[in-house]
Amino acid sequence: MRVPVVVIAVCIHSSLQAPHHQHKSAVECLASAMLLSRPPVCGLSVVAVARVCCSGPLTRATVSPVSLQDLYYKSYDCVCVMFASVPDFKEFYTECDINKEGLECLRLLNEIIADFDELLSKPKFSGVEKIKTICSTYMAASGLGNISPTESKKDSDGNYSHLRCMVDFALALIGKLESINTHSFNNFKLRIGINHGPVIAGVIGAHKPQYDIWGNSVNVASRMDSTGVLGKIQVTEETALVVESLGFSVTLRGVVSVKGKGELTTYFINTDRA
């Protein structure tokens, strides 16, 4: 990971040293550096950076502060959003002499997140985009690839293939954490929430720009996680109908009180494929 970071720094430094009329945007420099590096760095995949850099508004954003008019965004009709949390990590984390004031706890969390990231290199998960991590929560989405917003709803066969990809990824995360538990002598469990629907994707910030997604679909996916159960994948009724049509089996959980959304009927996706 050290070499790619140096490459990025050199690219941006070179841009700043060039005559003003030759300045590249910071994101263009970042994209160039990332295209030279494997695996992806800085929390953004090559696909994500390429998607950002090939868009007109952002290529006008130089290393100087960008204006509101330069805001990059793109709307999608149907994106599948997942939040996967390790709630027990909060209790696991302590700062004492025996774990080097919490360093060993963070080392284990880094191993968990890095192993999750490694799954993204598998061809079957090429449609999954990691958005970010929030403490011990892993956020990802599918349906943000190099396809038009209207095509993101269904593939040519009329199936929600990106939802299938996301559910398979969620199941893979559960299996990966079980493997980590075995060799680290822990008993962590994932609590996963999934939802699908329209979102807005965009980049916020002039310095350290962050790619993210927003919308009611994202908020509900987050609530499916926070109101979920350890070891379970909770989904809304609409998402349950879709994943069931894709060959997954679901179990009705019932009505759940969701902050800001009222009462929603939710389901659990069974972790053993039907």
Steps between C-alpha positions, in 0.01 A plus 500: 500500500795740551601522134153601365472773765839637394393489134189702583704755692749535215223543241328774699833668580593498130168661416557777749849567362379531141408833339151611591354427156632142522349422840315172520213457740581327827256223414662446158835458677342260746346299218830477313678377809231247582500359150866416558435329832353167601317444726283816506607760755355778710162329534408559135515237230630577154142471375380764746776746420462445125127559533571828677785621277323432170217730602518856370427696818773338708775529241459875533574480872864602545705484816347834596160500676215398271178694463153367559445487123785247473322247722511154344192282538312229318157351566426129484155343491588180682807441713539231764650633824649294782614588851687223685589570862705324766316638808700289746819681406402798717505277809811319376699821464691594815808707570742333738864398526436143388362608160733798456233757585251365247747452214446122484123551490535733204739256337229233511237739364736590217543129423123456484447799269800406283366146457161644404675723245685200359169338407437787260787380280300189410337524154161399639499814717617740230162671516538586868645839588637569847379844608671541838542364849347674800669376817427125479229531234571409138292680237477379141271532200434327170348643185744791475708353218556618146136481401239767445271594790197340332691179427591468868150379578509172312739311278416372152341187645259702713675399823637720776848355459664768710278405794606138463861614499453702819325220689775258397756753623320533834502121539872497415565760771332277756716206394815711504434624854443145618841409360661795680331396824652154471862613493457803730297310764216752490126472446412809300178496301383727221174690507405583142236724348419515127260715301466606138362801319595836347811682623712800414873432472749782517823647626511746788794716596777698330773352719501121549185463283276216615280291272174410674135420437188659645125450505214337684613160373835549674336613824269200508790261432679653798188451714477138387844457654446698821167328576630160391610188684850357535572235238204606285449691175194723538320645198185696427191328361563638149859374498390166643265446205782564254763281665248222541437512124877461455501165682573605857268397779373754752329485837250756621625683805194718549433867556796703620498857626747693287616847600370761257310238298234374739417130504638284220449133424841337472643162406818305563686346208581143594875449500469151350420525129177329402 
